[in-house]
Amino acid sequence: MAWRFLLPVSGLLAGLRPATGREELLLCEHRPDDPRLVLSLAQRLGEAEGDCDWTELPVHDIDTLVARLRQAVVGDPVRADVSCRAPGCGQRVDVSFSLEAYLAHHRPRSPRGRGWAASPCADAPGWYCMNGRDADAGRFRLPTLGDQIAADR
């Protein structure tokens, strides 16, 4: 693996193989917002601990994989220079930031001061238990890449 990192929600150790020209062709053949494109890139270039099914990982983990792929191929800085599209404006808008800083800012954190916490449910992989003043306040599952693909049909 050329690039190793932890996926923030699942905690899996993941890595990326170097991209080839085939992945560039994939980018030309799909809509940029097509979740199947992301799945194809993850399957071709990604590797994670165990028998990882990319469709079962939370979207935040997949977004991190894509950001890390961008870092590996293009570099850490993101720079954009566009014109405002508002009628009559046209002002130049210049945006720049570090992907490393972006990922650090958006890493999952436990809520504080609300009297509850979320933790993985021992009896249901991929699900989280809400714990607080009431012993079990509920369960939830984060959206996955598979959910995005199903919703895109």
N, C-alpha and C positions, 0 to 999 in steps of 0.2 A: 504494500500500500504506500502510495506516495504522500498521503495526507491523512492523519489520524486525529479524531476528536470525539468527544462525548455528545450524544444526542441528549438535549436538555430535559425532556419529559420522561422518556423511557430509561435513560441512564445507560443505554447501550454504547459500547465502544464501536465506532464506525470508522471507515476509511474510504478513500477514493483512489481509484486507479487513474493514471493519466488519460486524458481524452485523446481521441483519434479523429480523423476526418469524418468517420461514420457519424459521430455525434453532431457534427456541424450539419450534415445532411438531415438528421432528425429535426434539428431546429428549423430547417427550411420546409420540412414536410408537415409540420403541425402548427396550429394556432399557438401563439405565445402563452395563452391562458389555458391550454388544454392539459388537464391533470394526467392524461395518458402519456403525454410527453415527459412529464416529471417521473412517472413510473418507469418509462423506458430508460431514461437517463440513470435513475437509481439502480435499475437492474443491470445495466451495462457497466456502470462505473463504480457503484457503491458496494460496500461489503460491511456487514455488521455481525456481531457475536451471534452464535447459535444459528438456528434456522429462521432467519429474519424474513418475514413477509412484509414488504414495504407498504402494501395496501392496508395493513393493520396498525401501522404506526400513526401516532397523532400528527395532525397537520403541522404543528409547531416543530416537530422533529424533522419532517420532510422539508419545511422551509429552511431550517438550519442546514440540512444537507445541500440544498440548492445554493444558499449563501456561501457555504464552504467551497462548493464547486466553483462558484464565481471567483472567490478569493484565489483558488489554486490556478485558475486559467487566466484571469485578467489582473488580479492583484487586490489589495485591501481597499484602496481609496475608491469611492464612488463620486463621480463628478457629473453634473448635468448643467447644461446651459441652454435654456429655452426662452421663448417669448410668451408672455401672458396671453392667454386666448380670450380673455374677457373683451367684449365688444368695446372698441375705442381705446383699449389700453396698450397692448403690444410691448409693455416694459420688459426688459431683460430680467430673467430670474436665474440666479446662479445658486446651485445647491451642491454642497460637498460634505461627505462624512466618511468615517471609517467603518467598514463592516464589522471589524472586531469590537468596536465601541457599541455599534448597533446591537450586535448579538448579546453583549454583556448587559446592556440596558434592558433588553427584552427577555432575559432568561427568567424562567418561572420562579416565583417567590411565594412563600406561604403568606397568607393574609395575616396581618397583625391587628390586635386590638378589637377583634370582633367576637372573641370567645369561641371560635371554632377553627378547625383545621381540616385539610384534606390529605388523605393518605391512600396508597394503593390498597384495594380490597384483597385480602388474602385468598378468598374463595372465588374471585372473578377477575382473571387477568384482563388488563385494559380498563377496568372500572376503578373508580375512586370512591372512598367512603368519606362522608362529611361527619366529623366528630366535634362535639361541642358540649354545651350544657346538657343537652339531651344526649343520651348514650350514642344513638345512631340517628343522625339528622337526615340521612338520605344517601343516595348513590348517584353517580353520574359517570358518563363516558365522554371523553373528548372526541371531536370529529376526527376521522381518519382520512388518509388519502383515498381509501376505498369508498368512503362516503362521498368525497368530492367527485370521484369518477361516476358513481351511481347518480348523483344529482346533475351531472353534466349531460346525461343522455337525452 
